Structures are given as structure tokens and as C-alpha cells.
């Protein structure tokens, strides 16, 4: 047992890049460790520049930049929390915070956040990082799902091109992908290697909720009419209309770009930040444009899990850590971070920046969607990760492949899913 504890402690030290010891020096200088998950070159540069600017103007509070990785952040943070060596300031995503918040590893920021920051970020965004009565992260970057289209193909087809003011309905979207298909080409290629979040988040536009919280606070799963519209559209495109490529259903977003550039697919539904890859990798002369995702009964609403900045409960310098977060998320700085990650800022002041309203690379289309972004349906549901991995992912994959029908999909999501959730709500 002691050996396992020692191994865990060593891993925590290595993974967080910590040197151990008190983060306050003998001369009174406070040292904060900021673990960033930025990975794109522009984003890493923006984060490091902001750390440098802070350090140049705050001689008594120094920030050390620590590089983390999205691929391993949950397990790495858990190890560092349990080993008592967590970074002071933690970059993560809101859908990864629930276990850490309920587990007592993250500081409740409710009484620490400055009024400027709390008023600048909309309440709908704060909900993504609120668990129980506490706020455990500051949501600062968000990513809508959009349609990236072959502009020349759409123009030559003569179909109506949607705008945020006049989006396609889900019915119209299905019809248009049929019109764009044929001769070995497809109107759309869905990259659904991870089908659950894409399906649930887009289903908000059609009134889908799936998770319903009762008066007793307990959550139950009900797959209702609004929940069926998006999955049925995808299923019928792939299996009935043959307007969606069946071979991409198990692929990731990057995997389908070669086929998109090669003229095999007219449209690809992707996260907003994929525009950077497309801008960098598209062949010379390839014309592409960004379109809003289809709208349903609830318009352009869709769920998001914003990137967040949290403070470790064990940090001895929470006040200073929040001051650094406030600096990092000043409107101009938030814009720099958003441009570096090709995402949208949550702050209302930052969203007004002219750089985010240009037609180039679809920025204006994405920014127009910001007001429609909501907390992802499963954001605060205990047991969601297990439900997603053991029940929902295989069920959606089988449904989209045509192996099961809508009735069996509903039964598995509800019956098997509620058994999973019940164990977390006893």
C-alpha cells in the first residue's frame, strides 16, 4: 500500500512539473503554478505572453507556466490532488469539473470573484461551472458546432445557403443533403467517433433535454420526441437517404478533412476551432465557408462545455490566484486567448471586439451563435461519464450504423441509463 502511495506521489510531481515545497518564498514573494492545456502554437504563445506580462507588473506574485495535456488531464489532476501537489490555477473543461467539485478538490469561487468578471460573463455560462451552491471554475472559451461547407459545391448546386438569421431546419438540412448527394459523393460526413456529446448538444435546438431533474433533486432519463429529431436525422441520412457517408461515423473530426478537401463531402459538422486546421491544411484554391448548425423548435440553441479556469482548494494563495485569473480574462486578453484557440470568448465585452466579427474564416457566423449557447445537458449529472461510456456511446453507435432501431435506442438509454444514474443518487 505504501509503495502505491509513493508511486502516486512521484507521478504527481512529474506530471505537474512541481518542485514541491511552499509556494511562498522567504522574501515574501508568492509563486503560483498555472497549468495550461493550450496546445495550438498560437494559443500557447498567447498564454505564455500573458504570464510574462503579469510577472512584469506583479513583482510580489510570480506565475509559473506549466504545460498540461487534454489527453490525460483528468487522471493527472486526480493524482496531483490526492498527492497534495495540484497546480494553483487549473485549466480544464466544465464537463470535467463535477467529480473534482463534489470531491472537495476545487475552491468555491463564489466569494472570491471580482464583480467585473461575474457581470461580464453571462449567467448561462456560469451555470456550466456551478455545482450545488458553488462556482468551481470560470468559463472563458466556448465552441459551438457549425457546418463547414464546400462553398463552390453549394453555389453550383443552387441550394439556399443558411445564415444565423435564416438557418436550415433539421428537415430542410436532411433534404438538402439528399440533393447534394450522388455518384459516390455525399451531402454530409458526420464524424461521430464520440457520438454522445455531439448528439445531446445539438438536440437542444430541437427541444431535447434527456436528463430531467425532479423536485427531490434526482435526475432521470426520458428520451422524448425532441430528443429523437437529431439522432433520427443522422440515422436516416446514413441508412435511408445515403446522403451521409457511413464510413465516417466512427471517425474523428480531423480524419474526415482529407475527404472533404478531396470533394467527397459537401459539408462536415465540426467544432468551431477546426477552422484553424482547415485554414492551414486546405489545398490552394479550395473555397470553404462556415454555416450555422440546423435549428429546431428552440432555434439555434446548442449545448457547450466551456473551457474553465479553477483554483485548487489546497492552494494557500487563492486570493492571488483569482487576481491572476481576473487579469488573464480582461476583455482584451480574453480576445487574445480566443483568437489563439480559434474559439469564442464567453465575456460580453470580448465578444464585441471587431476581430471576432470578420467574414474571414467564418468568425462572424460563429460569434452570431454565442447568444444561443447553453450549458450541456449532462453538465451536472452525477454518473454521466459511466452512462456515456457504458450505455450511450455503444447505443448511439449501433443506432447510427443501422444495427438497432429508434425503439431499442430509447429503451437502452432510459432503462440501462437510469440503472446507472440510480447508483449515484442513493
PyMOL commands that set and color helices and strands:
alter all, ss='L'
color gray80, all
select helices_A, chain A and resi 2-16+41-57+73-82+94-96+98-102+115-120+123-129+151-157+170-179+195-206+225-241+246-248+254-261+274-281+318-328+331-341+348-351+354-356+360-372+384-401+406-424
alter helices_A, ss='H'
color red, helices_A
select strands_A, chain A and resi 30-36+61-67+89-93+130-131+134-135+138-142+145-150+186-190+211-213+219-221+265-271+288-292+302-304+307-311+344-345+373-375
alter strands_A, ss='S'
color yellow, strands_A
deselect
rebuild
show_as cartoon
